[in-house]
Amino acid sequence: MASKTTINFDDEMEAALEELAAIDGTKRLAIKRSLLAEVKRRRRSRALLDVIASWEASEGPIDAAHLEWADTVLDRQGVDR
């Protein structure tokens, strides 16, 4: 079922919407795609936190040596942190 929501944007939000609309074609499509992308991002983040918590529950806390290894891998792959 479709529903309608009214949102008031300040200048910063309006500028962001215009930027996205230039990419997506319309404001409506930009809002829909952005909303879905944010939900997916948050689900992935939550899932990752759940995996880490589960791993730590069974294996113990992640130690400094493992974090250093992970940082090295991320640096090698050029991942911003």
LOZA-768968 format. One line per field, with one value per atom (N, C-alpha, C): atom name; x, y, z. Coordinates in Angstrom, 2 decimals, padded with zeros to 5 digits. Layout:
BEGIN
atomo	c(CA ...)
px	c(X ...)
py	c(Y ...)
pz	c(Z ...)
//
This chain:
BEGIN
atomo	c(N CA C N CA C N CA C N CA C N CA C N CA C N CA C N CA C N CA C N CA C N CA C N CA C N CA C N CA C N CA C N CA C N CA C N CA C N CA C N CA C N CA C N CA C N CA C N CA C N CA C N CA C N CA C N CA C N CA C N CA C N CA C N CA C N CA C N CA C N CA C N CA C N CA C N CA C N CA C N CA C N CA C N CA C N CA C N CA C N CA C N CA C N CA C N CA C N CA C N CA C N CA C N CA C N CA C N CA C N CA C N CA C N CA C N CA C N CA C N CA C N CA C N CA C N CA C N CA C N CA C N CA C N CA C N CA C N CA C N CA C N CA C N CA C N CA C N CA C N CA C N CA C N CA C N CA C N CA C N CA C N CA C)
px	c(000.84 000.00 000.89 000.61 001.37 000.93 001.85 001.52 002.27 001.86 002.45 002.95 004.16 004.77 005.28 005.09 005.59 006.84 007.88 009.15 009.56 009.92 010.43 011.95 012.58 014.03 014.59 015.73 016.46 017.32 018.08 018.86 019.86 020.50 021.49 020.84 019.69 018.99 018.46 017.98 017.48 018.61 019.80 020.94 021.35 021.32 021.64 020.63 019.36 018.33 018.50 018.84 019.07 020.25 021.29 022.46 022.07 021.30 020.86 019.88 019.01 018.06 018.78 019.90 020.69 021.24 021.48 022.00 020.85 019.80 018.70 017.59 017.54 016.55 015.39 014.88 013.79 014.01 013.39 013.49 012.86 011.73 011.04 011.92 012.52 013.38 014.63 015.17 016.34 016.04 014.89 014.50 014.30 013.60 013.36 014.66 015.54 016.81 017.68 017.71 018.51 018.00 016.70 016.10 016.40 016.22 016.52 018.00 018.88 020.32 020.71 020.11 020.42 019.95 018.78 018.28 019.22 019.66 020.59 021.90 022.41 023.67 023.55 022.45 022.25 022.08 021.40 021.26 022.61 023.45 024.80 025.61 025.54 026.28 025.82 024.51 023.96 024.37 024.33 024.71 026.19 027.04 028.46 028.68 028.00 028.13 027.65 026.58 026.08 027.08 027.72 028.74 029.91 030.36 031.48 031.12 029.94 029.50 029.42 028.91 028.81 030.18 031.08 032.44 033.14 033.01 033.64 033.03 031.75 031.10 031.67 032.02 032.53 034.06 034.75 036.22 036.93 036.19 036.80 037.00 037.36 037.52 038.59 038.39 039.39 040.58 041.77 042.96 043.65 044.61 045.32 046.06 046.63 047.37 046.44 045.24 044.28 043.84 043.63 043.25 044.36 045.62 046.74 046.78 046.55 046.51 045.39 044.21 043.08 043.39 044.03 044.42 045.38 046.32 047.27 046.56 045.61 044.84 044.05 043.39 042.60 043.48 044.64 045.57 046.04 046.37 046.85 045.79 044.52 043.42 042.95 043.53 043.19 041.85 041.40 040.11 040.27 039.43 039.44 038.90 039.51 039.02 038.91)
py	c(-001.17 000.00 001.24 002.17 003.40 004.38 005.19 006.24 007.51 008.62 009.90 010.55 011.12 011.79 013.15 014.15 015.49 015.73 016.21 016.49 017.91 018.68 020.04 020.00 020.52 020.53 021.91 021.95 023.20 023.35 024.42 024.68 023.57 023.04 021.98 020.72 020.35 019.17 019.37 020.57 020.86 020.76 021.26 021.17 019.72 018.93 017.51 016.80 017.13 016.53 016.92 018.16 018.61 017.84 017.63 016.88 015.44 014.82 013.45 013.38 014.36 014.38 014.51 015.22 015.34 013.97 013.12 011.78 010.83 010.87 009.90 010.33 011.60 012.04 012.83 012.42 013.15 013.17 014.13 014.18 012.94 012.54 011.38 010.13 009.90 008.74 008.85 010.05 010.27 009.94 010.38 010.11 008.62 007.96 006.53 005.73 006.03 005.30 005.56 006.80 007.14 006.47 006.44 005.80 004.31 003.66 002.22 001.94 002.78 002.60 002.74 003.69 003.90 002.73 002.20 001.03 -000.15 -000.38 -001.48 -001.28 -000.05 000.25 -000.03 000.41 000.18 -001.30 -002.04 -003.49 -004.17 -003.78 -004.37 -004.04 -002.80 -002.39 -003.19 -003.32 -004.08 -005.55 -006.11 -007.51 -007.71 -006.78 -006.87 -006.80 -005.89 -005.79 -007.07 -007.66 -008.92 -010.05 -010.11 -011.14 -010.96 -009.74 -009.47 -009.85 -009.47 -009.81 -011.32 -012.02 -013.46 -014.10 -013.62 -014.15 -013.91 -012.71 -012.40 -013.22 -013.52 -014.33 -015.75 -016.27 -017.64 -017.70 -016.69 -016.73 -015.78 -014.88 -013.86 -012.57 -011.52 -010.20 -010.20 -009.34 -009.17 -008.45 -009.01 -008.43 -007.43 -006.71 -005.65 -006.19 -007.39 -007.97 -008.20 -008.67 -008.89 -007.56 -006.56 -005.24 -004.65 -004.83 -004.35 -005.07 -006.38 -007.15 -006.61 -006.38 -005.88 -004.50 -003.64 -002.31 -002.42 -003.36 -003.57 -004.00 -004.92 -005.39 -004.23 -003.46 -002.33 -001.30 -001.01 -000.06 -000.56 -001.84 -002.43 -002.33 -002.43 -002.36 -000.94 000.03 001.43 001.85 001.15 001.46 002.65 003.66 004.82 004.42 004.96 004.70 005.98)
pz	c(000.00 000.00 000.00 -000.84 -000.94 000.15 000.59 001.54 001.13 001.69 001.35 002.64 002.56 003.70 003.24 004.05 003.75 004.58 003.91 004.59 004.24 005.25 005.04 005.05 004.00 003.88 004.16 004.86 004.98 003.71 003.62 002.40 002.10 003.15 002.95 002.39 002.94 002.46 001.04 000.75 -000.59 -001.62 -001.25 -002.15 -002.37 -001.31 -001.43 -002.33 -002.17 -003.00 -004.47 -004.73 -006.11 -006.72 -005.92 -006.40 -006.75 -005.89 -006.15 -007.31 -007.43 -008.53 -009.88 -009.89 -011.12 -011.54 -010.56 -010.84 -011.18 -010.40 -010.52 -011.47 -011.85 -012.82 -012.24 -011.09 -010.45 -008.94 -008.28 -006.82 -006.19 -006.71 -006.16 -006.24 -007.38 -007.56 -006.68 -006.57 -005.73 -004.27 -003.79 -002.40 -002.19 -003.11 -002.97 -002.95 -003.92 -003.99 -002.76 -002.32 -001.15 000.11 000.27 001.43 001.44 000.30 000.22 000.45 -000.11 000.07 001.54 002.23 003.65 004.50 004.19 004.92 004.72 003.49 003.21 003.94 003.95 004.64 006.13 006.72 008.15 008.48 007.61 007.82 007.77 006.79 006.70 007.94 008.39 009.58 010.80 010.96 012.09 012.01 010.81 010.63 010.97 010.56 010.88 012.38 013.06 014.51 015.19 014.66 015.22 015.04 013.87 013.62 014.56 014.73 015.63 017.07 017.52 018.88 019.06 018.08 018.15 018.19 017.35 017.32 018.65 019.18 020.46 021.60 021.52 022.55 022.58 021.42 021.37 021.44 020.92 020.83 021.79 022.40 023.26 022.50 023.22 022.60 021.52 020.52 019.48 020.11 019.93 020.57 019.65 020.21 019.49 018.27 018.38 017.24 016.06 016.32 015.23 014.62 015.46 014.94 014.07 014.48 013.67 012.33 012.34 011.10 010.18 010.76 009.98 009.40 010.19 009.69 008.52 008.60 007.51 006.24 006.38 005.22 004.61 005.46 004.96 004.27 004.86 004.25 002.89 002.80 001.56 000.46 000.87 -000.10 -000.35 000.35 000.12 000.70 001.75 002.37 003.32 003.14 004.04 005.40 006.44 007.79 008.54)
//
